[in-house]
Amino acid sequence: MEESKLGFIAEPLRTSFRQLINRCEKAGIEHKLERDPIEKKYYLCISLPSGGDERELRLADLRDAQKLNQMEFEKYVFVQGYQSICSYQDGLIEVYIKPLGKFLAEYAFYRLLDIPYNQLQKMKKSELAFELKHKTDKGNLIIIRISKPTDTILALTGRESYESGVTIKISGLEISNTEEAAAILDKLAKSLFFEIETSLGIPLMLELYREPSIFRGWWLSSKRRAEAKRSPIVFPKYQYDVDPLNLYLYAASAYEMPLPQFLAYYQILEFYFPIYFEKEVQAEVANIMKDPEFNPNHRRDIRKVISAVLSKMGRGYGYEKAQLRATIKACVQDIEVRKWIENEFFIKEHFKKDYKKLSPLKVSIDNEGSDLREQLAERLYDIRCRIVHTKADYIERERILPFTKEANLLAVEIEIIKFIAFKALTASRKRLVI
């Protein structure tokens, strides 16, 4: 099957792909050739171990295939959750470093080196490194090296040298699985970052791995928006509620902090809870009172009104879910949600296969008889509770914590709640008066 697909690939890429396929088969590494339906070209997908999962390396260019052929990629695995590589054979871990806040990776690196600027300019970047050494009780020499990334991690993570950034490399280790590698990163690398922050005031973190399908879907959506005919930017005609608008702008800036970003968009909806929930309750009470047989002097009829109100209010988290549901249904139509999800194919795919990783609550896109707004309200509230976990009666699952795989998976859910928050803001806008 793969040989027939190789026939559609031009030389010399075909030969490079065949060499990689032969090496994968010899090493027992899963691989496949697949044609991308969007980009209309073939990719060689190589799956390397990543904890209990696998991480896919996608190759489509000759240069990338040749680079991989020049190295012993078979001996590497990925450390689950991190943008990293690990070799048990070499006792080595290498992970990308990501500065937090206003700092660039290179700036943090140069501050760490503490080399005068005029001297720094004369040195090759490949020669620059911050290095620490420690001899363990067993006599092993552990070396921590912060520098520009190696060719190996560039190739295995699919990055170009011009966007390389900075990595931390830890060598001299005795490791046999990625759980041990992750534990070393948690203990050693993060402890070092704590010292760097307290000494230099530069906060650093290990760069987390994010599913390429999420980024690719986001990229294609952004590309589609960029290619669409753009509306001209004109003098503002509308004004928006200031507090939720501030939250929206904050959330848009917090793209590297998925938990605060999700909660900021959720707080926009919370701002409108009292308005739309009250309207929904009023509408239901009004329907009861419009009944020709309704008698305000009869206890039975008054009880109907009270029951309607109490059933809407509920208790605890049930009350908040009712408010969320009322707000979403007031701000966006079900057909709008369906059309948006259909256009954002990566979100549609997410609800077909990956949705359970964050919440078991499904959004049934293919069921045209269901109201997606109600399902989204249930799902978004469930995820919100996993983040804040403050409800005493919400203990089904563990919290979603920063810098974890679960936090990383929030990207799609953030796009969804951003869409709904946008609709809530625009539904409440008023004509601008200066």
N, C-alpha and C positions, 0 to 999 in steps of 0.2 A: 504493500500500500504506500509506504513512504517513498519507495523507489519510483513509483509512478508519479508521485507529487514532485519529486526532485526534478523530473523531466520538464516541469514548468518554470524552473529556476535557471537563470542564465549563469554561465561560467564567468568568472572563477568562483562565484559564491556557491554554486552547486557542489564543487569539490570540497570547499571548506566545511559546508554543512555535512557532507558525507563523512568526512574525517571525524567531526564531532559526534555524529550518530554512532559510528563504529566504536569510539571511545566510551560513549554512554552505555552501549550494549555490553561491552567488555566489563565495565564497572558496575553493571546492574542499576544504572541510573535511568529513571523514567524520562521519556522524551516524546515529542510528537511534532509533526509538521502541520500547521493549520493556516488557512487563508483567512485573513481579516476581512470581514464583509464591508467594513467602512473604508479602509485604506486600500483594499484590493491588492494586497501583496501577501506573500507567504512569510510566516515566522517559524523559526525553530525554537520550540519551547523546551527548556531543560529544567527539570524539577530537582532541586537539591534539598536535603533534609533541613528542617527548621523546628527543632523540638519534636513534638508529636505530629506536626504538620509538614507540609512541603512548601517551598517558595519557588515560584517560577521565574526563570530567567528567559526573556524573550529576545531573540536575535533576528534581525532582518537585513543588516548591513554587512558588507564584506569586511570592513575594518574591524568591527566588533567580533566577527567570527574568527578572524585571523588572530586577534589578541587572545581570545580564549584558547585557541589551539596552541598558543605559545606557553601556556602555563598548566600546572597540575591542578586543574579545577576539581578533579575527582576527590581530592583529600579535604575539601572545604565543606563546611556546613554553615548555616546561618543560626545566629542566636535568636531564639524566638522573641518577637516584640521589638527588636532593635535593628537599625540599619547597620548591619555588622557581618563579619565573617569570622570563622573559627576553624582552627586546624588542631585536632587532637594529636596528630603525629608530630607537629612542630611545637605544641604547647603554646599556641598563640591565639590571641583575640584582637581584632581590630574593629573599632566602632567610630562612626562619625560623631563629631561633637557639634552641638547646636547652642550658641549663646542665647540667652533670654533678654528680653527688653530691647534697648536701643543699640546694643553692640553687634558688630559684624564678627564673623568667625576669625578673620585675619587680624582684626584689631585686638581681639582677646588673646590671640596667639602671640602677637608681637609684644603686648604688655607682659605676657608671661615670660618671654625670653629676656626682657630687661636689657636689651642691647641698644646703645645710642643710635639715633636715627641715621646719622651720617655713615656709621659703620654698617648698619643694616642694609643700606642702599647698595653697598658694594658686594654683598653676599648673595649667592644663588639661593633661591627659595628651597630647592631640594636639599640644601645643606643645613637648613635651619631646623632645630629640634630642641625641645625641652625634655630633659631626661632625668629620671630618678631611678636609683638602684637599691635593692634590698636583698640581703642574704637570709634565707629562712633557717629555721632550726634544723631542717633536713639537709641544709647545704645548697639548696637551689638558689640561683641568682634570678630574682624577679626584676625585670626592667620595664618601667613605664616610660613610654615615649610619645610625646605630643608633637605632631609634625604634619606636613602635607601627606595626603593619602598615598598608599602604595598603588602600583599598577594593578595589583590583584583585586583590591577592593573596588577600584574604579571599574574594572571589567565585570566583576560579579554583581555589582549594583547598577550597572548600566549608565554610569556617569561619565561626562567628558572631563578632561583635565582642566579646562578653563573654568569649570564650575566646581572644582574639586573640594574646596573647603578645607577642613582640618579633621584629623582623626586622633584617637588615643589608641596606642598599641600596647598590649601587655603580653610579655613573653616570659619563658622560663616556667610555665605552668604545668601542673599535672592534672589534666582534665580528660574525661572519657565520655561526657555527654553535655548537652546544651544547658541542662539544669544547673550543673556545676559552673559552667561558663557564666550563666546569668547571675548566679549567686556571687561570683567574683566581681562582676560588674557592680552589683548592688553594694557590696562591702567596700571594695577597693576604689573603683573609679568615682563613685558618688561621694565617698569620704574625702577623696582628693579635691573634688569640685567644691565641697564645703570649705576646705581650707583655702582654696583659691578665692572664693567669694568673700570670706572673712578677711583675707589679706589684701586683695586687690579690688574688691567691690565689683567683681565681674561674675554674674551668675551663669553657670554652664549646665547643660544637661546632655545625656546621651540621646542621639537622634533616634526617634521611634520609626519603626517600619510602618508604612501605610500601603494598603492594598493598591497596586497599580490600576486595577479596574476602576477604583473610585476616582483617582486622579484623571484617568483617561476619559471617563465619563464626564467629569467636570470640565476637562479641557475641550472635549467635543462640543459640550453645551455652550461654553464660552466662545468657542470658535464660531458656532452657529449664530450666536448673538452678535458677534463682531462682524460677520459677513452679511447679516440682515441689514436692510435699509434702516439706518439710524435716524430717529426723530431728532430734529434740530433742538438744541438747548435754548430755551427762551426764558424770558423774565418770568419768575414764579407766579402762577395763578392761584395756588392753594397754600394754605398753612396747615400744619399738623400739630397734634398735641405734643407739647414740648418734652414731657418726661418719657413717653414711649419712643419719641424720635431720638432722644439722646441714647436710649438703650439700643436702638437699631444701629446707630452709628458706632456705638461701642462694640456691639457684636460683630459688625463688619470688620472692625480693626483687630478683633481677637481670633483671627483665623488659625493661629498656632496654639490656641488654648481651647480645645473642643468643649470642655465642661463649662467654663464660664460663658462661652459663646452660645451653647445650647440654652443655658439658663437665662441669658439676657434676652434672647428671642422669646422664651417662655414668659418672662416677666412682662413683655409687651402685651401678651394675651391676658395676663393677670390684671393688668391695668384696666382692661375693658370688661372684666368679669361682672362687676356690679351693674354695669349699664345693660348688657345684653341678657344676663340672667334675669334681671328684674323685668325686662320686656317680655321674656318668654313666660314667666310666671303670670304677669298681667294678662297676657293673651289667653292663657289657659283659664284663668279665673273669669275673664270676660266671656269666653265661650260658654262656661257654665251658667253665667248670669243672663246670657241672651236666650236661654231656653225659656219658651213661653210658660212652662210649668214651674219655673223657679219662683220660690216664694221666700223673700228674706225673713219672714216671720216664722218659717218652719225650721225647727232644729235639724231635721234631716238634710235640708238644702244647705244650711249653713255648714253642716258637717262635711258636705261635698267640697265646699270651697276650702275649708281648713285642710282636708285630706289632700287636695290637689297641691296646696302650697307645701305641706309637709313632705309629700312624696317627691317634690322637686328638690327640697332642701336636703333631705337625707341626713346622714351623720358622718362626721370625719371626712375621710378621703372621698366618700361617695358624693358629698356636697361639692367638693372642689372639682371632681370629674364632671358633675352636672353643669357647673359654671363654664368649664372649658368647652364642653360639648355645645352649650348654648352660644358661646362666643364664636366658635368656628362656624357653626351653622348660620349665624347671622351675618358673617363677613364674607363668606365664599359659597358659591353654589357647587353642588355635587358634580355637575357637568364640567365646571371649571377645573376642579381637582383632577377629574379623569383625563381631561384633555392635556393638562400640564404633565401628568405622570406618563402619558402615552408619548409625549414629545421628549421627555427626559428618559431615554431608554435605559440608562444605568440605574435609575431609581426603580423602573419597572422590573429589571433583572434582579435587583436587590430583594424585592418582595417575592420573587419566585424561589430564591434559593438561600439567601444569606440572612433573612430577617430574624431567624431564631437566635442568632448569636447575641442579640441585645434584648429581645423580648419575644415570648412565644405568641404574642398577639398578632394575628395576621391581618393584612390589608388585602382583601379579595378583589383585585383589580378586574379579573375576568368575570366576576359575578355582577352583571349589569343591574340586577335587582337590589343590590345592597347599597347602603349609603356610606360612601368612603369617608365622609366627614366624621361620622360616629366612630368608625373603626380607627381613624387617625387620632381622635381624641383619646380613646382607650390606650392606644399604643404610646402616644407622646406622654401621657400622664404616667404610664408604667415606667418609661425610661427616666422621666423626671424624678420619680421616687427612688430609682436605683442610684441617681446622682446625689440627691440630698439626703435620702434615707433618714428623715426625721420623724416619720410617722410611726408611732408605737405599734400600730396594727399593720404595718407593711414590712414584713420580715421574710418574704418568700425567697429572695435571692440576695447575693452579696452586692455591695455597693460598687458602682463604677468609679474607680479612682484615677487620679492623674497619672500620666505616663504608663498606662497599661494598654494591652491589646484592645480591651473593650472601649476605652476612651478613644482609641484610634478609629474604631469602627463607627463612631458617631457622625462621620462626614456626611453620609446620606441622610440621616435623620435631621441633621442641621439644615441641609438644603430644604427639607420638607417644612420644618418649623419656620424657617426664614420666609418661605413662600406664604405661609399662613399669616405670619406677623406683618408682612408687607400688605396683605389684603386687609388686615385689621386696621393698619395705619391709614390706608387710602379710603377705607369705608367711612372713616370718621373725620376726614379732612373737611376743611371749610374754605370758602373763598377768601383769598388773602386781602386783608385790609390794612393799609399803612396810614 
